[in-house]
Protein backbone atom coordinates (compact mmCIF):
# COMPACT_ATOMS: atom_id res chain seq x y z
CA UNK A 1 0.00 0.00 0.00
CA UNK A 2 1.31 3.44 -0.91
CA UNK A 3 0.23 6.70 0.71
CA UNK A 4 1.60 10.08 -0.31
CA UNK A 5 1.00 13.23 1.70
CA UNK A 6 1.31 16.44 -0.19
CA UNK A 7 -0.03 19.88 -0.49
CA UNK A 8 0.22 19.05 -3.23
CA UNK A 9 -4.56 22.11 -30.40
CA UNK A 10 -4.47 21.92 -33.39
CA UNK A 11 -7.41 22.26 -35.74
CA UNK A 12 -11.08 21.90 -34.78
CA UNK A 13 -11.25 18.67 -36.76
CA UNK A 14 -8.31 17.17 -34.88
CA UNK A 15 -9.78 18.32 -31.59
CA UNK A 16 -13.16 16.73 -32.19
CA UNK A 17 -11.47 13.54 -33.42
CA UNK A 18 -9.64 13.38 -30.07
CA UNK A 19 -12.87 14.01 -28.18
CA UNK A 20 -14.69 11.30 -30.14
CA UNK A 21 -11.87 8.86 -29.47
CA UNK A 22 -11.90 9.46 -25.71
CA UNK A 23 -15.70 9.33 -25.52
CA UNK A 24 -15.74 6.04 -27.41
CA UNK A 25 -13.39 4.58 -24.80
CA UNK A 26 -15.65 5.83 -22.01
CA UNK A 27 -18.63 4.17 -23.73
CA UNK A 28 -16.62 0.97 -24.08
CA UNK A 29 -16.19 0.83 -20.29
CA UNK A 30 -19.96 0.95 -19.83
CA UNK A 31 -20.77 -1.67 -22.47
CA UNK A 32 -22.39 -4.56 -20.56
CA UNK A 33 -21.10 -7.02 -23.17
CA UNK A 34 -17.48 -6.10 -22.54
CA UNK A 35 -15.54 -8.74 -20.65
CA UNK A 36 -14.16 -7.19 -17.43
CA UNK A 37 -10.41 -7.16 -17.03
CA UNK A 38 -9.15 -9.62 -14.47
CA UNK A 39 -11.59 -12.42 -15.30
CA UNK A 40 -8.72 -14.68 -16.27
CA UNK A 41 -5.73 -12.59 -15.29
CA UNK A 42 -3.80 -15.63 -14.06
CA UNK A 43 -4.01 -19.39 -13.86
CA UNK A 44 -3.38 -19.20 -10.12
CA UNK A 45 -6.62 -17.29 -9.57
CA UNK A 46 -8.57 -19.84 -11.60
CA UNK A 47 -7.05 -22.73 -9.65
CA UNK A 48 -7.97 -21.31 -6.26
CA UNK A 49 -11.62 -21.10 -7.29
CA UNK A 50 -11.62 -17.38 -8.17
CA UNK A 51 -11.20 -16.23 -4.57
CA UNK A 52 -10.60 -12.50 -4.27
CA UNK A 53 -7.07 -11.34 -3.57
CA UNK A 54 -6.51 -10.73 0.12
CA UNK A 55 -10.24 -10.87 0.76
CA UNK A 56 -11.12 -8.22 -1.85
CA UNK A 57 -13.58 -8.75 -4.72
CA UNK A 58 -12.04 -9.93 -8.03
CA UNK A 59 -10.49 -7.20 -10.15
CA UNK A 60 -12.96 -5.75 -12.62
CA UNK A 61 -12.71 -2.73 -14.86
CA UNK A 62 -14.29 0.40 -13.38
CA UNK A 63 -17.41 1.41 -15.25
CA UNK A 64 -17.37 5.07 -16.19
CA UNK A 65 -20.62 7.02 -16.00
CA UNK A 66 -22.23 8.47 -19.13
CA UNK A 67 -23.95 11.33 -17.33
CA UNK A 68 -20.75 13.42 -16.99
CA UNK A 69 -18.25 14.13 -19.76
CA UNK A 70 -14.65 14.05 -18.59
CA UNK A 71 -13.69 15.45 -21.97
CA UNK A 72 -14.62 19.10 -22.44
CA UNK A 73 -13.88 21.57 -25.19
CA UNK A 74 -10.61 23.27 -24.30
CA UNK A 75 -9.15 26.53 -25.53
CA UNK A 76 -5.65 27.02 -26.86
CA UNK A 77 -3.25 29.51 -25.28
CA UNK A 78 -3.54 31.67 -28.41
CA UNK A 79 -7.33 31.74 -28.14
CA UNK A 80 -7.12 32.75 -24.49
CA UNK A 81 -4.59 35.52 -25.26
CA UNK A 82 -6.80 36.87 -28.04
CA UNK A 83 -9.64 37.10 -25.51
CA UNK A 84 -7.63 39.27 -23.10
CA UNK A 85 -8.61 42.69 -24.57
CA UNK A 86 -12.31 41.85 -24.33
CA UNK A 87 -11.85 40.66 -20.74
CA UNK A 88 -9.98 43.85 -19.84
CA UNK A 89 -12.78 45.96 -21.34
CA UNK A 90 -15.34 43.98 -19.34
CA UNK A 91 -13.47 44.59 -16.09
CA UNK A 92 -13.24 48.30 -16.95
CA UNK A 93 -17.03 48.33 -17.30
CA UNK A 94 -17.45 46.49 -13.99
CA UNK A 95 -15.30 49.06 -12.16
CA UNK A 96 -17.40 51.88 -13.59
CA UNK A 97 -20.62 50.05 -12.77
CA UNK A 98 -19.78 49.70 -9.06
CA UNK A 99 -19.14 53.46 -8.85
CA UNK A 100 -15.36 53.47 -9.12
CA UNK A 101 -13.18 55.60 -11.37
CA UNK A 102 -11.10 53.26 -13.57
CA UNK A 103 -8.77 56.14 -14.49
CA UNK A 104 -7.49 56.74 -10.95
CA UNK A 105 -3.96 55.65 -10.20
CA UNK A 106 -4.72 52.54 -8.15
CA UNK A 107 -7.10 51.14 -10.78
CA UNK A 108 -5.31 52.02 -14.01
CA UNK A 109 -3.88 48.52 -14.48
CA UNK A 110 -6.58 46.65 -12.57
CA UNK A 111 -8.56 45.51 -15.65
CA UNK A 112 -5.38 44.00 -17.15
CA UNK A 113 -4.33 42.39 -13.87
CA UNK A 114 -7.81 41.00 -13.25
CA UNK A 115 -8.09 39.57 -16.77
CA UNK A 116 -4.72 37.80 -16.45
CA UNK A 117 -5.65 36.51 -12.99
CA UNK A 118 -8.93 35.06 -14.29
CA UNK A 119 -7.00 33.47 -17.15
CA UNK A 120 -4.79 31.72 -14.59
CA UNK A 121 -7.76 30.70 -12.44
CA UNK A 122 -9.29 29.00 -15.49
CA UNK A 123 -6.13 27.61 -17.11
CA UNK A 124 -7.62 24.11 -16.90
CA UNK A 125 -9.52 24.90 -20.10
CA UNK A 126 -6.15 24.88 -21.89
CA UNK A 127 -5.39 21.29 -20.81
CA UNK A 128 -6.79 17.86 -21.57
CA UNK A 129 -6.45 14.46 -19.93
CA UNK A 130 -4.17 12.93 -22.57
CA UNK A 131 -1.77 15.83 -22.27
CA UNK A 132 -1.73 15.71 -18.47
CA UNK A 133 -1.03 11.99 -18.03
CA UNK A 134 1.25 11.90 -21.13
CA UNK A 135 3.83 9.12 -20.69
CA UNK A 136 3.40 8.56 -16.94
CA UNK A 137 1.40 5.30 -17.15
CA UNK A 138 3.48 2.28 -16.18
CA UNK A 139 2.91 -1.47 -16.31
CA UNK A 140 3.24 -2.79 -12.76
CA UNK A 141 2.13 -5.99 -11.05
CA UNK A 142 0.50 -4.08 -8.21
CA UNK A 143 -2.91 -4.72 -6.71
CA UNK A 144 -2.72 -2.86 -3.39
CA UNK A 145 -4.39 0.46 -2.70
CA UNK A 146 -2.61 3.68 -3.69
CA UNK A 147 -3.69 6.90 -1.99
CA UNK A 148 -2.57 10.49 -2.53
CA UNK A 149 -4.22 12.56 0.17
CA UNK A 150 -4.59 16.21 1.13
CA UNK A 151 -4.01 17.60 -2.37
CA UNK A 152 -4.66 21.32 -2.11
CA UNK A 153 -7.58 22.55 -4.19
CA UNK A 154 -8.48 26.04 -5.45
CA UNK A 155 -11.39 26.60 -7.81
CA UNK A 156 -14.05 29.12 -8.82
CA UNK A 157 -17.73 28.55 -8.14
CA UNK A 158 -19.52 28.83 -11.47
CA UNK A 159 -22.61 30.34 -9.82
CA UNK A 160 -20.98 33.42 -8.26
CA UNK A 161 -17.41 33.44 -9.64
CA UNK A 162 -15.98 33.44 -6.13
CA UNK A 163 -13.42 30.93 -4.86
CA UNK A 164 -13.83 27.67 -3.04
CA UNK A 165 -10.80 25.93 -1.62
CA UNK A 166 -9.94 22.83 0.33
CA UNK A 167 -8.29 19.46 -0.16
CA UNK A 168 -8.82 16.28 -2.13
CA UNK A 169 -7.80 12.71 -1.33
CA UNK A 170 -7.64 10.26 -4.22
CA UNK A 171 -7.22 6.50 -4.05
CA UNK A 172 -7.26 3.68 -6.58
CA UNK A 173 -6.77 -0.06 -6.72
CA UNK A 174 -4.36 -0.81 -9.58
CA UNK A 175 -5.15 -3.31 -12.29
CA UNK A 176 -1.70 -4.03 -13.77
CA UNK A 177 -1.06 -0.31 -14.38
CA UNK A 178 -0.04 2.59 -12.14
CA UNK A 179 0.01 6.33 -12.75
CA UNK A 180 2.87 8.65 -11.80
CA UNK A 181 1.90 10.15 -8.45
CA UNK A 182 2.32 13.78 -9.51
CA UNK A 183 -0.15 13.18 -12.36
CA UNK A 184 -2.93 12.56 -9.83
CA UNK A 185 -2.34 16.03 -8.42
CA UNK A 186 -2.22 17.41 -11.97
CA UNK A 187 -5.61 15.85 -12.78
CA UNK A 188 -7.02 17.59 -9.70
CA UNK A 189 -5.42 20.85 -10.82
CA UNK A 190 -6.71 20.58 -14.39
CA UNK A 191 -10.36 20.18 -13.39
CA UNK A 192 -10.25 22.58 -10.45
CA UNK A 193 -8.84 25.38 -12.63
CA UNK A 194 -12.18 25.70 -14.41
CA UNK A 195 -15.54 27.14 -13.43
CA UNK A 196 -16.91 24.39 -11.23
CA UNK A 197 -19.35 23.00 -8.73
CA UNK A 198 -17.77 20.71 -6.16
CA UNK A 199 -20.06 17.80 -6.95
CA UNK A 200 -19.06 17.71 -10.63
CA UNK A 201 -15.39 18.33 -9.86
CA UNK A 202 -15.24 15.32 -7.54
CA UNK A 203 -16.76 13.03 -10.15
CA UNK A 204 -14.61 14.34 -12.99
CA UNK A 205 -11.43 13.56 -11.04
CA UNK A 206 -12.61 10.00 -10.41
CA UNK A 207 -13.70 9.39 -14.00
CA UNK A 208 -10.49 10.85 -15.39
CA UNK A 209 -8.33 8.52 -13.29
CA UNK A 210 -10.56 5.62 -14.34
CA UNK A 211 -10.20 6.59 -18.00
CA UNK A 212 -6.42 6.96 -17.72
CA UNK A 213 -5.47 3.57 -16.25
CA UNK A 214 -8.68 1.47 -15.99
CA UNK A 215 -8.11 0.47 -12.34
CA UNK A 216 -10.24 -1.95 -10.32
CA UNK A 217 -11.63 0.97 -8.36
CA UNK A 218 -11.31 4.71 -7.77
CA UNK A 219 -12.24 6.74 -4.70
CA UNK A 220 -12.22 10.53 -4.34
CA UNK A 221 -13.16 12.60 -1.29
CA UNK A 222 -13.20 16.41 -1.49
CA UNK A 223 -13.64 18.84 1.41
CA UNK A 224 -13.88 22.56 0.67
CA UNK A 225 -14.92 25.93 2.02
CA UNK A 226 -17.04 28.01 -0.33
CA UNK A 227 -16.67 31.77 -0.25
CA UNK A 228 -20.19 32.10 -1.65
CA UNK A 229 -21.36 30.80 1.76
CA UNK A 230 -18.78 32.76 3.76
CA UNK A 231 -18.60 36.23 2.16
CA UNK A 232 -22.24 36.54 1.10
CA UNK A 233 -25.63 34.89 1.55
CA UNK A 234 -25.86 32.90 4.77
CA UNK A 235 -22.29 33.93 5.79
CA UNK A 236 -21.45 30.74 7.68
CA UNK A 237 -17.74 31.08 8.36
CA UNK A 238 -17.02 27.54 9.53
CA UNK A 239 -19.11 25.54 7.09
CA UNK A 240 -17.41 22.90 4.97
CA UNK A 241 -18.78 20.86 2.09
CA UNK A 242 -17.72 17.22 1.68
CA UNK A 243 -18.33 15.27 -1.53
CA UNK A 244 -17.23 11.82 -2.61
CA UNK A 245 -17.23 9.61 -5.67
CA UNK A 246 -16.66 5.85 -5.44
CA UNK A 247 -16.20 3.67 -8.52
CA UNK A 248 -15.62 -0.06 -8.95
CA UNK A 249 -14.69 -2.03 -5.84
CA UNK A 250 -14.84 1.09 -3.68
CA UNK A 251 -18.55 1.32 -4.43
CA UNK A 252 -19.23 -2.42 -4.36
CA UNK A 253 -17.19 -3.55 -1.35
CA UNK A 254 -17.81 -1.81 2.03
CA UNK A 255 -14.54 -3.07 3.53
CA UNK A 256 -12.43 -1.64 0.71
CA UNK A 257 -14.33 1.64 0.91
CA UNK A 258 -13.88 1.83 4.70
CA UNK A 259 -10.15 1.11 4.36
CA UNK A 260 -9.80 4.05 1.97
CA UNK A 261 -11.85 6.42 4.14
CA UNK A 262 -9.85 5.50 7.24
CA UNK A 263 -6.52 6.07 5.51
CA UNK A 264 -7.69 9.25 3.79
CA UNK A 265 -8.62 10.73 7.16
CA UNK A 266 -5.08 10.05 8.34
N, C-alpha and C positions, 0 to 999 in steps of 0.2 A: 504494500500500500504506500502511495506517495502523497504527501501533503505539502503544499507550498504556501507559505505566508507571504503576502506582499501587498504593499499599497498599490500595490501595483494595480481616349477610347476610340478611339477609333471612330469609324462611321456608324450611323444609326443602324445600318443593316447588320454590321458585325455585332453591335451591342445587342440587338434583339435576337440574333442567332445564339449569343451566349446565354441570354435570359431563357430562351426556349430550351436550350440544352440542360440548364440547371433545373428548370421546372419539370422537364421530362424525367430527370433522375428522382426528384421529389415524388412525382406520381408513381414511379416504379417502386418506391419504398412502401406505398400504400396499396399496391396491387395485391389483393388477397390470394391470387394464384402464384405469386412469387414465392419460391422456396426460401425460408429464412436461412441466413447464414448460421453455421454451427450445428445444423442437423446431423451432418456426418463429418464433423471437423476432424475426428481421429478414430482409429479403430479401438483405442483404449476405452473411449466413452461408450462405444457400442457394446463392447464386451462386458462393461460393468452394469449393463441394463439401462443406460441413459441417465444414471444418477447425476444430479446437478453438482458442479464443482463446488467443493467446500460448503455444501448445503444450499447453494444458490440455484435458482432456476436455470435451465439450459440456456446457452447464449442464443439469442435471436436478434435479428436486425431491428433496430428502433423504427417504428412507423412514424413518419413525419405527417403532420396535419396539413390538410388542404385549405383550412380556413384562414391561414396567415401566409403571405408570401415572404420568404426570407430573401428573395431577390427583388430589389426595387430599382427603379430607374435612377441612375446616378448621373452626376454632372461632372464634366471635365474641369480641370483647373482653369483652362482658357475661358470656358463658359462662365465660371464663377467670377473671374477677373473682369469679364465684359459686363457683368451685372453690377459691379461696384459703383459706377456713377449713378445709376438709378437708385441704389440703396442709399448712397450719400444724400441724394436729393430728397428721398423719403424721410430720412432722419432730420434734415433741415426743416422740412414741413412739420414734423412732430414737435421740434423745439419751438417753432413759432406758434403751434396750436396750443401748447401748454402755457403760453404767455411769456416765453423767454425771448431774448434778443440774440439770434444766432450770430450776429456780427460782433458781439462783445468779445473781449480778449479770451476769456476762459472757454468760450464755446466755438471759436473760429474753426478749430480742427476736430471738434467733437463728431460731426457727421462722418468724417473720414475714419476716425478711430472706431466709432460705433459700428460702421459697416464692416471694417476689417475684423473686429471682435466677433460679430455675428457670423462672419465667414468661417472663423476658427471654430466657433461653437457648433457649427453644422458641417464640419469638414468630412463627416461620415458619408455624406452624399457623393463625395469624390472617390469613395473606395467600394470595392466589392469583395465578396467572400473568397473567390479564387485568388485575387491579388493578395489578400491578407494572409491566407494559409500558405500560399506559394509552394515552396519545396520542403515544408516542415512536417510532412506526414511520413512516418517511419514504420516499416514492418517490425513488429516486436511480439514475441510470444508472451504476452502479458494479459492476465485476466483478473487482476486485483484493482480495486478502486483507486482512481486518481482524483485528487481534490486540489483545486487552487482556490483559496478562500481570502476574503477581505480585499477583493479588488476594488479600488476606489472608483466611484462612479460620479460623473457630472453630466447632466443632460438638461434640456429645455422642455418644459411642459408645452405641448402644442396648443393647449386651450388659452393660456395667458402669456406665453412667451417669457415666463420667469423660471429660474432654475429649480431643479430638484437634485439632491446629491445624497450619496450614501455609499453602500458597499454591496458587492455581489460575491457569492460563493458558487463555484461551478465544480461539479463532479461528473465523472463518467466511468463506465466499466468497459475497458478495452475489448475489442474483438479482433485480435491479431494486428491492430494498428494503433499507434499512439501519435499524439500531436505535440509539437514543440510547446513547452509550457508558456512561453511568452505570447504565443499565438492565441491562447485562450483569453489573455488580457486584451489583446488587440481586437478580438471579436467583440468583446464587451465595449471597447472604445469606439469601434466602428458604428455600432448600433446606437450607442448612447449619444454620439455626436450628431444626432439628427433631432428633429422635432418629434417628441415621443409622449406616450403614456406608459407608465411603469408596467402595466399588465402586458402590453404588446412587446415592450423591450425584453422582459423576462422570457417570453416565449420565443422571440426571435433569436436570442442567444442560444437557447436550447436546441432549436431546430437547425441553426447554423452549424453547431458542433456535430449534430447528428448527420447532417449532410456532408460534412467534411470527412469524417472517418467511419461512419456507420458503426458506432459502438453498440454494445448490448443494452446500454441504458445511459441516459443523461439526466442530471438533476441540477436545477438552478434555483437559488434563493436570493432574492433582492430585498434589501431594507433601505429605505430612503426617507429623507425629510423634504417636503414640498413647500417651497416658498409661497405658492399660491394659497396655502393654508396657514402660513406663518405671518406673511407681510400684509395680507388682505383677507377679506371674507371672515371666516370664523376666528382667525388669528390665534390658533392653538400652537404655542411655541414648542411644546414637547411631543407633539404627535409624530408618529412614524408609520409608514406604510410598508407592509411586508407582503411580497408576492412570491409565488413559486411555480415552477413548471417541472413535472416529472414525466419522463418518457421511458419506454421499455421496462426493464426489470425494476427500476425505481418506482414506477407506477404499479407494477403487478405484484411485487414482493414486499410486504410490510417490513420485514427484517432488514432488507437491503436499504430501503428508504430510511428506516430509523438509524441505521449505521451512518448513512450520509449526514442526516440532520444532527446527530450527536457530534460527529467530527467537525462539521461546518460551524457549530456553535463554539468549538474550541474547548 
